[in-house]
Amino acid sequence: MHKSTLVQAFRSLSKKDIRELRKLVRSPYFNQREDVIRLFDYLVEAIGQEEEALHRERAYAFVFPGQPYDDAWMKLVMHFLLNNIRQYFALQEVEADDAGLQLHLVRALRRRGLDKLFEKEIKNLEQQQEQQPYRNVGYYYHNYQLQLERYEYDHRQRRSGRMNLQELAEELTIFYLADILRHSCTVLTARNISQEDYQLELLEEVLRYVERSPVRQSPAVAIYHQAYKALSEPEEEAYFSNLRALIEQHWQQFPPEEAKDIYLLAINYCIQRLNKGHRQYIQQAFELYRKGLERGVLLEEGALSKFTYNNVLMLAIALQEWAWAENFLEKYKAHLPERERENIYRYNLAVYFFRKPDYGQAMQLLQQVNLEDVLYSLNARSMLLRIYFELEEFDALESLLDSFRTFIARQKGLGYHKENYLNLIAVVRQMLRLPPGERKAREKLQRKVDGMAAIAEKAWLLEKLGGVEGNVGM
């Protein structure tokens, strides 16, 4: 049972979820089976214990004491409990969307012909819509749905007179334009990291319409329009400037999750430009990250991604914002995923000292790091390699090269990273065996590295091979 969908769903439940789900399972409206309640109670205690506690036979003995094990019956009870969990998940989503919940109520009142209640509730919902702070895609979608309910009600009540068809069309238009532009930005971002050629029908027509229509003044349309133009025409820097100005003006009109996505669109533009050699975008990306952190939009339920943590650090280091970077590492450590927090913190603090450079501190921290993320592990070993080389700790370096190669051989799905790091290991071995004073051998190896398309730490290797000759042999 420990690999079942039921147990996987159960493991995702928080303490609050358990409390609320217990009420649902015990409610006759949702469940009238005592065996389902007993299985729920058993799993609450068994989750987190040894694997044997989740064997079906153990659970069955608790749910049906004194009865011989019946696998078919056990599967049936598990199925019923899983259905209750599905209902709980769905209800949580519905209840989290207050406007959507109210819209369902209004629709139900209209369909039941409860006109007075309908009029009262739809007016309340219209007022709530206007008072809420967001003007994102979801806002216009709810407005469209609201106008549709109003139209369906008025159409049933009378056959003549003014209908709200104009308002309905306007809300639908803004919703559709903003949503397709948002998805177009996602497509452009996806194209940069995959070989898929995604197609969006009607996009060209949408762009032409937006550029000549007053709807482009709506925050959701305006931001995604400028984001799309910036990402699709990166050389036209005015689009990015417009995007930054719009973000600054309207970021509070988007819920945190969507505001985060918008910030990341702008940051992805900066990364594109950096990859093309435009280093002035280091400052731009850093400022976007800094403001996003200060405003809390880059946090997800209070948590900061380990990738964002590292990206922000690297930008701060590139700008030599040493004091800010150190304060950032300490301030946001508590926001890292709890299970990996100490390792992620040590790794990034090691990067900080490595770049300063303070190799002693960096080396001490890296030796304490045990990261599950393979790419982080590769980077950590790469830093240790450079430190041992710079400090002329050649015995330690030889040992690291052996263990580094073994680590790579054990990993699956490394892709191009495998060749990059194996070539790094091979070249460093050759550097260690260069005879002292052999300029020609050094220059030959330098030319070889310069011509390699796939090798990690290429700039550092070329610097070492092109620098002042020293005795790096054993």
C-alpha positions as semicolon CSV with decimal commas, in nm:
position;residue;x (nm);y (nm);z (nm)
1;M;0,000;0,000;0,000
2;H;0,295;0,236;0,059
3;K;0,327;0,291;-0,320
4;S;-0,046;0,337;-0,379
5;T;-0,205;0,658;-0,506
6;L;-0,394;0,681;-0,176
7;V;-0,076;0,690;0,032
8;Q;0,092;0,934;-0,209
9;A;-0,208;1,167;-0,174
10;F;-0,203;1,121;0,205
11;R;0,165;1,215;0,226
12;S;0,087;1,550;0,061
13;L;-0,153;1,649;0,342
14;S;-0,051;1,912;0,597
15;K;-0,163;1,904;0,961
16;K;-0,436;2,152;0,873
17;D;-0,546;1,931;0,581
18;I;-0,572;1,632;0,817
19;R;-0,794;1,829;1,055
20;E;-1,025;1,947;0,777
21;L;-1,031;1,611;0,598
22;R;-1,125;1,437;0,923
23;K;-1,442;1,652;0,930
24;L;-1,524;1,563;0,571
25;V;-1,471;1,188;0,616
26;R;-1,695;1,190;0,925
27;S;-1,969;1,389;0,752
28;P;-2,263;1,170;0,635
29;Y;-2,302;1,404;0,337
30;F;-1,965;1,286;0,198
31;N;-1,918;0,942;0,356
32;Q;-2,146;0,692;0,527
33;R;-1,897;0,405;0,565
34;E;-1,736;0,329;0,904
35;D;-1,460;0,126;0,740
36;V;-1,348;0,437;0,545
37;I;-1,331;0,636;0,872
38;R;-1,124;0,362;1,037
39;L;-0,884;0,347;0,740
40;F;-0,844;0,724;0,759
41;D;-0,765;0,703;1,132
42;Y;-0,515;0,424;1,069
43;L;-0,330;0,618;0,797
44;V;-0,307;0,930;1,013
45;E;-0,101;0,728;1,262
46;A;0,084;0,506;1,012
47;I;0,218;0,778;0,782
48;G;0,571;0,856;0,895
49;Q;0,625;0,519;1,065
50;E;0,824;0,227;0,926
51;E;0,723;0,089;0,586
52;E;0,568;-0,224;0,737
53;A;0,295;-0,010;0,896
54;L;0,166;0,063;0,546
55;H;0,129;-0,299;0,438
56;R;-0,228;-0,370;0,336
57;E;-0,257;-0,665;0,571
58;R;-0,167;-0,445;0,873
59;A;-0,418;-0,178;0,770
60;Y;-0,687;-0,439;0,701
61;A;-0,643;-0,591;1,048
62;F;-0,711;-0,250;1,202
63;V;-1,007;-0,167;0,978
64;F;-1,165;-0,515;1,001
65;P;-1,040;-0,667;1,330
66;G;-1,061;-1,046;1,350
67;Q;-1,152;-1,093;0,983
68;P;-0,936;-1,280;0,727
69;Y;-0,764;-1,053;0,474
70;D;-0,969;-0,980;0,162
71;D;-0,765;-0,790;-0,100
72;A;-1,062;-0,694;-0,317
73;W;-1,248;-0,548;-0,018
74;M;-0,936;-0,363;0,097
75;K;-0,895;-0,205;-0,247
76;L;-1,259;-0,096;-0,239
77;V;-1,221;0,083;0,097
78;M;-0,899;0,248;-0,026
79;H;-1,089;0,363;-0,337
80;F;-1,366;0,523;-0,128
81;L;-1,116;0,705;0,094
82;L;-0,923;0,830;-0,208
83;N;-1,248;0,966;-0,349
84;N;-1,299;1,161;-0,026
85;I;-0,950;1,307;-0,058
86;R;-1,024;1,405;-0,419
87;Q;-1,341;1,579;-0,302
88;Y;-1,142;1,761;-0,034
89;F;-0,880;1,880;-0,285
90;A;-1,151;2,005;-0,523
91;L;-1,340;2,185;-0,244
92;Q;-1,021;2,355;-0,127
93;E;-0,965;2,496;-0,475
94;V;-1,327;2,610;-0,508
95;E;-1,330;2,775;-0,166
96;A;-0,999;2,950;-0,237
97;D;-1,160;3,124;-0,536
98;D;-1,414;3,345;-0,360
99;A;-1,527;3,519;-0,679
100;G;-1,570;3,184;-0,853
101;L;-1,768;3,048;-0,559
102;Q;-2,000;3,348;-0,564
103;L;-2,041;3,311;-0,939
104;H;-2,158;2,951;-0,895
105;L;-2,409;3,073;-0,637
106;V;-2,544;3,341;-0,874
107;R;-2,576;3,085;-1,154
108;A;-2,761;2,843;-0,927
109;L;-3,006;3,117;-0,818
110;R;-3,073;3,215;-1,179
111;R;-3,137;2,857;-1,289
112;R;-3,375;2,801;-0,996
113;G;-3,570;3,117;-1,078
114;L;-3,495;3,279;-0,742
115;D;-3,501;3,629;-0,887
116;K;-3,485;3,840;-0,569
117;L;-3,195;3,644;-0,432
118;F;-3,026;3,654;-0,773
119;E;-3,053;4,036;-0,792
120;K;-2,916;4,074;-0,440
121;E;-2,622;3,836;-0,489
122;I;-2,521;3,961;-0,833
123;K;-2,511;4,321;-0,707
124;N;-2,294;4,207;-0,415
125;L;-2,065;4,024;-0,656
126;E;-2,038;4,325;-0,887
127;Q;-1,937;4,543;-0,591
128;Q;-1,682;4,286;-0,474
129;Q;-1,529;4,273;-0,822
130;E;-1,482;4,648;-0,837
131;Q;-1,337;4,666;-0,486
132;Q;-1,080;4,387;-0,528
133;P;-0,726;4,515;-0,605
134;Y;-0,632;4,290;-0,897
135;R;-0,675;4,367;-1,266
136;N;-0,519;4,052;-1,403
137;V;-0,643;3,797;-1,657
138;G;-0,857;3,629;-1,390
139;Y;-1,031;3,958;-1,310
140;Y;-1,148;4,002;-1,669
141;Y;-1,248;3,635;-1,693
142;H;-1,471;3,669;-1,384
143;N;-1,613;3,994;-1,522
144;Y;-1,698;3,817;-1,847
145;Q;-1,868;3,534;-1,656
146;L;-2,055;3,790;-1,446
147;Q;-2,176;3,981;-1,753
148;L;-2,282;3,649;-1,908
149;E;-2,496;3,566;-1,603
150;R;-2,649;3,913;-1,616
151;Y;-2,729;3,868;-1,985
152;E;-2,884;3,522;-1,935
153;Y;-3,104;3,661;-1,657
154;D;-3,213;3,974;-1,849
155;H;-3,276;3,773;-2,166
156;R;-3,514;3,547;-1,973
157;Q;-3,691;3,840;-1,808
158;R;-3,755;4,050;-2,120
159;R;-3,724;4,036;-2,499
160;S;-3,662;4,405;-2,571
161;G;-3,467;4,696;-2,427
162;R;-3,096;4,741;-2,383
163;M;-2,895;4,430;-2,301
164;N;-2,541;4,425;-2,160
165;L;-2,399;4,276;-2,482
166;Q;-2,144;4,557;-2,522
167;E;-2,004;4,508;-2,171
168;L;-2,002;4,131;-2,220
169;A;-1,805;4,165;-2,546
170;E;-1,554;4,410;-2,392
171;E;-1,477;4,188;-2,092
172;L;-1,444;3,881;-2,316
173;T;-1,212;4,069;-2,553
174;I;-0,978;4,191;-2,280
175;F;-0,971;3,848;-2,115
176;Y;-0,896;3,670;-2,442
177;L;-0,627;3,915;-2,557
178;A;-0,449;3,920;-2,221
179;D;-0,460;3,541;-2,190
180;I;-0,330;3,465;-2,538
181;L;-0,050;3,720;-2,494
182;R;0,039;3,563;-2,160
183;H;0,058;3,217;-2,315
184;S;0,258;3,357;-2,607
185;C;0,520;3,481;-2,359
186;T;0,532;3,132;-2,207
187;V;0,582;2,984;-2,555
188;L;0,873;3,220;-2,630
189;T;1,038;3,125;-2,301
190;A;0,984;2,752;-2,367
191;R;1,139;2,778;-2,714
192;N;1,462;2,898;-2,557
193;I;1,498;2,581;-2,348
194;S;1,355;2,311;-2,576
195;Q;1,346;2,206;-2,938
196;E;0,966;2,212;-2,959
197;D;0,819;2,455;-3,212
198;Y;0,496;2,562;-3,045
199;Q;0,237;2,735;-3,260
200;L;-0,029;2,983;-3,146
201;E;-0,305;3,045;-3,395
202;L;-0,434;3,401;-3,439
203;L;-0,133;3,554;-3,260
204;E;-0,044;3,789;-3,545
205;E;-0,404;3,908;-3,566
206;V;-0,411;3,960;-3,189
207;L;-0,092;4,169;-3,200
208;R;-0,227;4,388;-3,481
209;Y;-0,556;4,440;-3,298
210;V;-0,389;4,528;-2,965
211;E;-0,163;4,787;-3,125
212;R;-0,460;4,984;-3,265
213;S;-0,716;4,928;-2,988
214;P;-0,781;5,110;-2,658
215;V;-0,773;4,771;-2,479
216;R;-0,393;4,797;-2,477
217;Q;-0,435;5,037;-2,182
218;S;-0,566;4,755;-1,961
219;P;-0,282;4,649;-1,724
220;A;-0,303;4,277;-1,812
221;V;-0,300;4,342;-2,188
222;A;-0,034;4,614;-2,166
223;I;0,216;4,414;-1,960
224;Y;0,190;4,089;-2,157
225;H;0,196;4,280;-2,487
226;Q;0,521;4,458;-2,399
227;A;0,668;4,137;-2,252
228;Y;0,594;3,953;-2,577
229;K;0,742;4,231;-2,789
230;A;1,055;4,245;-2,572
231;L;1,112;3,868;-2,580
232;S;1,040;3,836;-2,953
233;E;1,238;4,146;-3,057
234;P;1,515;4,170;-2,797
235;E;1,722;4,418;-3,000
236;E;1,444;4,676;-2,965
237;E;1,532;4,774;-2,610
238;A;1,242;5,022;-2,586
239;Y;1,003;4,731;-2,536
240;F;1,193;4,617;-2,228
241;S;1,201;4,972;-2,092
242;N;0,825;4,992;-2,139
243;L;0,781;4,657;-1,967
244;R;0,984;4,766;-1,665
245;A;0,783;5,087;-1,636
246;L;0,454;4,895;-1,657
247;I;0,568;4,646;-1,393
248;E;0,662;4,930;-1,162
249;Q;0,324;5,095;-1,219
250;H;0,095;4,791;-1,203
251;W;0,266;4,505;-1,012
252;Q;0,023;4,539;-0,720
253;Q;-0,270;4,478;-0,955
254;F;-0,165;4,115;-1,000
255;P;-0,190;3,835;-0,742
256;P;0,154;3,734;-0,604
257;E;0,184;3,416;-0,812
258;E;0,114;3,601;-1,137
259;A;0,330;3,899;-1,036
260;K;0,615;3,651;-0,985
261;D;0,567;3,517;-1,340
262;I;0,575;3,871;-1,479
263;Y;0,897;3,953;-1,295
264;L;1,050;3,631;-1,427
265;L;0,954;3,724;-1,785
266;A;1,150;4,049;-1,745
267;I;1,441;3,863;-1,583
268;N;1,444;3,607;-1,868
269;Y;1,478;3,895;-2,113
270;C;1,784;4,017;-1,921
271;I;1,933;3,667;-1,928
272;Q;1,882;3,653;-2,306
273;R;2,072;3,980;-2,343
274;L;2,346;3,866;-2,105
275;N;2,393;3,551;-2,312
276;K;2,451;3,778;-2,612
277;G;2,727;3,962;-2,425
278;H;2,533;4,271;-2,312
279;R;2,671;4,290;-1,959
280;Q;2,475;4,604;-1,866
281;Y;2,182;4,371;-1,810
282;I;2,351;4,227;-1,501
283;Q;2,242;4,542;-1,318
284;Q;1,893;4,527;-1,470
285;A;1,840;4,162;-1,369
286;F;1,978;4,231;-1,021
287;E;1,737;4,522;-0,970
288;L;1,440;4,312;-1,082
289;Y;1,535;4,035;-0,841
290;R;1,596;4,283;-0,559
291;K;1,261;4,456;-0,598
292;G;1,082;4,125;-0,646
293;L;1,226;4,003;-0,316
294;E;1,150;4,325;-0,130
295;R;0,790;4,311;-0,252
296;G;0,756;3,943;-0,165
297;V;0,646;3,836;-0,514
298;L;0,942;3,600;-0,568
299;L;0,846;3,403;-0,259
300;E;0,591;3,124;-0,295
301;E;0,397;3,081;0,030
302;G;0,698;3,227;0,207
303;A;0,946;2,992;0,038
304;L;1,232;3,093;-0,193
305;S;1,348;2,863;-0,471
306;K;1,707;2,742;-0,437
307;F;1,764;2,845;-0,799
308;T;1,649;3,202;-0,731
309;Y;1,872;3,208;-0,420
310;N;2,173;3,114;-0,631
311;N;2,086;3,341;-0,925
312;V;2,053;3,647;-0,702
313;L;2,386;3,569;-0,534
314;M;2,568;3,533;-0,867
315;L;2,432;3,867;-0,994
316;A;2,531;4,043;-0,670
317;I;2,881;3,896;-0,695
318;A;2,911;4,002;-1,060
319;L;2,833;4,358;-0,944
320;Q;3,075;4,317;-0,649
321;E;2,793;4,391;-0,406
322;W;2,974;4,187;-0,141
323;A;2,806;4,329;0,170
324;W;2,461;4,307;0,011
325;A;2,527;3,949;-0,102
326;E;2,636;3,835;0,244
327;N;2,332;3,999;0,404
328;F;2,106;3,840;0,139
329;L;2,239;3,489;0,212
330;E;2,168;3,529;0,583
331;K;1,833;3,709;0,546
332;Y;1,677;3,461;0,305
333;K;1,826;3,141;0,446
334;A;1,509;3,086;0,655
335;H;1,298;3,098;0,336
336;L;1,478;2,807;0,168
337;P;1,312;2,461;0,149
338;E;1,352;2,318;0,499
339;R;1,477;1,974;0,395
340;E;1,771;2,113;0,194
341;R;1,814;2,444;0,376
342;E;2,152;2,391;0,542
343;N;2,310;2,234;0,233
344;I;2,184;2,507;-0,003
345;Y;2,299;2,776;0,239
346;R;2,648;2,624;0,280
347;Y;2,685;2,575;-0,094
348;N;2,598;2,936;-0,174
349;L;2,811;3,071;0,111
350;A;3,096;2,862;-0,033
351;V;3,035;3,025;-0,374
352;Y;3,048;3,365;-0,204
353;F;3,387;3,296;-0,042
354;F;3,519;3,122;-0,355
355;R;3,450;3,432;-0,564
356;K;3,597;3,680;-0,313
357;P;3,833;3,477;-0,312
358;D;3,872;3,320;0,034
359;Y;3,962;2,963;-0,058
360;G;4,007;2,843;0,299
361;Q;3,650;2,931;0,397
362;A;3,511;2,808;0,066
363;M;3,689;2,473;0,091
364;Q;3,572;2,416;0,449
365;L;3,210;2,480;0,350
366;L;3,220;2,270;0,032
367;Q;3,346;1,971;0,228
368;Q;3,029;1,995;0,442
369;V;2,791;2,011;0,145
370;N;2,583;1,707;0,053
371;L;2,353;1,822;-0,223
372;E;2,090;1,607;-0,391
373;D;2,081;1,831;-0,699
374;V;2,331;1,682;-0,946
375;L;2,421;2,011;-1,115
376;Y;2,493;2,172;-0,778
377;S;2,714;1,873;-0,694
378;L;2,901;1,913;-1,022
379;N;2,956;2,283;-0,953
380;A;3,073;2,213;-0,598
381;R;3,330;1,959;-0,719
382;S;3,439;2,199;-0,992
383;M;3,502;2,471;-0,734
384;L;3,703;2,231;-0,517
385;L;3,907;2,137;-0,824
386;R;3,997;2,500;-0,886
387;I;4,075;2,566;-0,520
388;Y;4,311;2,267;-0,492
389;F;4,483;2,375;-0,812
390;E;4,521;2,737;-0,701
391;L;4,654;2,633;-0,359
392;E;4,882;2,370;-0,520
393;E;4,721;2,094;-0,312
394;F;4,806;1,843;-0,583
395;D;4,761;1,521;-0,383
396;A;4,410;1,631;-0,285
397;L;4,347;1,736;-0,646
398;E;4,446;1,395;-0,786
399;S;4,214;1,224;-0,540
400;L;3,931;1,463;-0,630
401;L;3,980;1,401;-1,003
402;D;3,939;1,026;-0,944
403;S;3,626;1,065;-0,729
404;F;3,486;1,330;-0,964
405;R;3,512;1,093;-1,261
406;T;3,350;0,812;-1,062
407;F;3,064;1,044;-0,960
408;I;2,998;1,139;-1,324
409;A;3,003;0,776;-1,434
410;R;2,731;0,692;-1,181
411;Q;2,495;0,967;-1,293
412;K;2,228;0,913;-1,555
413;G;2,074;1,176;-1,777
414;L;2,354;1,433;-1,747
415;G;2,333;1,516;-2,117
416;Y;2,597;1,760;-2,239
417;H;2,716;1,821;-1,881
418;K;2,884;1,480;-1,883
419;E;3,115;1,567;-2,172
420;N;3,185;1,914;-2,030
421;Y;3,308;1,785;-1,696
422;L;3,490;1,477;-1,827
423;N;3,685;1,708;-2,058
424;L;3,763;1,936;-1,763
425;I;3,902;1,642;-1,566
426;A;4,110;1,521;-1,862
427;V;4,261;1,865;-1,930
428;V;4,347;1,926;-1,562
429;R;4,526;1,587;-1,555
430;Q;4,727;1,695;-1,859
431;M;4,810;2,029;-1,694
432;L;4,941;1,849;-1,387
433;R;5,177;1,649;-1,604
434;L;5,315;1,937;-1,811
435;P;5,694;1,937;-1,780
436;P;5,826;2,258;-1,618
437;G;5,937;2,514;-1,875
438;E;5,777;2,333;-2,172
439;R;5,622;2,638;-2,336
440;K;5,533;2,453;-2,657
441;A;5,346;2,179;-2,473
442;R;5,155;2,440;-2,273
443;E;5,066;2,639;-2,585
444;K;4,957;2,322;-2,765
445;L;4,725;2,231;-2,478
446;Q;4,596;2,589;-2,467
447;R;4,506;2,575;-2,838
448;K;4,336;2,241;-2,782
449;V;4,121;2,381;-2,500
450;D;4,042;2,695;-2,699
451;G;3,907;2,480;-2,981
452;M;3,689;2,262;-2,756
453;A;3,316;2,337;-2,777
454;A;3,227;2,124;-2,473
455;I;3,435;2,186;-2,163
456;A;3,352;2,325;-1,820
457;E;3,555;2,613;-1,670
458;K;3,698;2,699;-2,012
459;A;3,787;3,062;-1,930
460;W;3,973;2,955;-1,614
461;L;4,166;2,683;-1,798
462;L;4,274;2,924;-2,071
463;E;4,381;3,175;-1,805
464;K;4,594;2,911;-1,628
465;L;4,748;2,785;-1,952
466;G;4,817;3,134;-2,082
467;G;4,958;3,273;-1,757
468;V;5,306;3,276;-1,615
469;E;5,463;2,935;-1,633
470;G;5,510;2,756;-1,309
471;N;5,580;2,407;-1,187
472;V;5,237;2,249;-1,170
473;G;5,366;1,897;-1,208
474;M;5,367;1,645;-0,928
